Amino acid sequence: MTRSHQRSHPPASLLVAGTSGNSLHQAARRRALAQFGACAAVAAAWPLASRAADEDTYDQESTLKAATEFFGQTTEGLAKVIEKAFREQGRPNGYIRGEEVAGAITVGLRYGEGELMLKSGARSKVYWAGPSIGFDLGANASKVFVLVYKLPGVDAIYKRYPGVDGSVYVVGGVGINYQRLDGVTLAPIRLGVGWRAGASVGYMHYRREKSLNPL
């Protein structure tokens, strides 16, 4: 009498479970690999993006040098206000070197003109005027060095930029305040009597052409 030998097979339910488990494992592995690849791509692109941003903006040392050459002197106050601007706003992608006149009896007017220079190489003549508060009695003329942040192009400067309340900062005879609109920040820096005659401004209208209209 012969005994029949039958090969045993696992239950169908176990086969299904095993197949499902392998699929889940493979899916999880694919997700992990995809996430790792994305992170690696971001890590590889970061130095390139950072280098490109640096090439389009001015560093603190070159900005202080340009301001010092423009004003014809360097002071501890000038270094400190530029350091403050870099700490709060980052690296500027341009600046304006100009001159302005102001006059007031408590409330006054300010007119200026200068040249806008972007790190990209773009340049443009710019004029500005605006009503101000916080003036001393009298009139004066002074130089002004304006740090420009996140300006997409020279044409974007020609708007009315409101002053930021509470942004006036004065140290060692040097004053700085912020004007901001649509993500663009302007930071005028003045020395000596220049900041006293208008550190606190209502707004400043930047134009392509000179105008006596302060509004």
Number of C-alpha atoms within 10 A of each C-alpha: 3 4 5 6 6 6 5 6 7 7 8 9 9 10 12 10 11 12 12 12 12 11 12 12 12 12 12 12 12 12 12 12 12 12 12 12 12 12 12 12 11 12 11 11 11 12 11 11 12 10 10 11 13 15 13 16 20 20 15 18 11 10 21 19 12 15 22 16 11 15 16 8 9 14 12 11 16 25 20 16 21 20 17 14 18 16 11 9 17 16 21 26 23 26 25 23 21 19 17 18 17 23 20 20 13 14 15 21 23 22 23 21 23 20 15 21 18 23 15 12 8 11 16 15 15 22 22 25 25 23 20 24 18 17 22 19 13 12 17 16 16 18 21 25 22 24 27 25 21 17 18 12 14 16 12 11 21 15 14 18 21 18 23 17 12 9 14 16 16 20 14 14 16 22 24 27 25 26 21 16 14 9 9 15 22 26 26 20 25 26 22 13 17 22 25 18 29 26 25 23 25 17 20 24 19 22 18 15 11 14 12 9 11 16 13
